[in-house]
């Protein structure tokens, strides 16, 4: 099935799978996926070096609405911080060094998707 015929949920799930494989190939350990708290979600929680890394994945099949990563505005960052706090609290990891990365996945109907990884997009405070 072509990317254009998939619904947004399928496109997002496939982008998250692509991002998770990419992170594992880069040496990250995936700790959690699709963690939900108060109607919000962390796409991927990983570990790299000494950091817990919360990864927001944005996937698009075209640039019609701009670059995928442009969808992460100040409200989205606040929401992600809130959910990350819950994740850290539930695991008794408050105070552990953590950061937020963004992975942009663009896959039009072509054999190879375009992946951009923005490390340290913003920090967990």
N, C-alpha and C positions, 0 to 999 in steps of 0.2 A: 504494500500500500504506500503510495507517495505521501510525503510529509504534508502536502497541502490538503489531503483528504482526511487527515487525522483531526480529531477534536483537540482543543487546547490542553485538556488533561493528559491525553496520550502524548502530545508533543512535549509537554513538561516532564512527564515520567521518563520518556526516552532521553531527553536532555540530561536529567538527573543521573540516569544510568551511564551515559557517556561521561559525565563529569566524575562520577565515582570511579570508573575505570581509569580515567586520566589521573586522578589523585593517587590511586593505588600504584600506578606505574611510576609516579614521582616519589614514591616512598612514604606516602601518608597512610595511616591506619584509620580505617573507617570505624567509628564508634557507634554511630546511630544514623538513621535516615528517617526522614518524614516525622520528626518529633512534633507533636501537636500540644498546644497549651492555649486555652482561651481563644479558640477559633483562629489561631495563627500557627505557623509551621516553620521549623528549621528544616531546610532541605537535606543538608548533610552536616554531621558533626564528625570531625576527624581529629587526629593527633599527629603532630609533626614536631620533632625535636622536643622542646619543652612547652609547646603551646597546644592548647585546645583551640581548634580552628572551626568556627562556625561558617559554613559555606552556603551562600545564597546562589542558586543557579537560575539564570534567566535564559530561556530558550526561545528562539524564533525561527520561522521558516523563511522569512524575508526581512528586509530592512524597511518595509513600507511604513512602519510606525517608529522608525529610528533603530538605533543600536539596542540590543537586548538589555545591556547594563544601564541604559538611561532610564529604565523603569524603576530603579531604586532611588526613591526620593527620601527626604528627611523623615516623613511619616513612616515609611517602610523601615528605615534604619531604627527608629524608636521602637517599632513593633518587634523587630529582630532582637534588639537589646533586651526587651521585656521577656521574650521567650527564652533567650539564652540564660537570663537570670534564673528562670524557673528550672531549666535543664541543670544548671550548676547546683542549685539548691537541692533538687531531688537526689543528686549524686554526691552530696556533701563535698562539693569541690569549690565552694566560694573562695575567692582569693587566688585560685589557680590562674596562671598567665593565659590569657585568651585573646584572640583577634578574630576579625571577620574578613573573609575573602569573598570575592565574587567571581563566579565563572559564567562566562557568556558563551552560549552554544548557538551557532547559526548553521542550520542545515537545510539549504534549499535542495531541490532535487538534483543532487550531485553525489558522486561516490564518496566524498570525504567532507565531513563537517568541519567548520571553523571553530576552534576553541580559543578563548582568551581568558587567561587566569590573572586576576588582579589581587595579588597578595597584599595583605594589610590595607584593604579598602577602607576600613575603619576599625577602631579598637574597642574592646570591651572595657568599660570603666568600673 
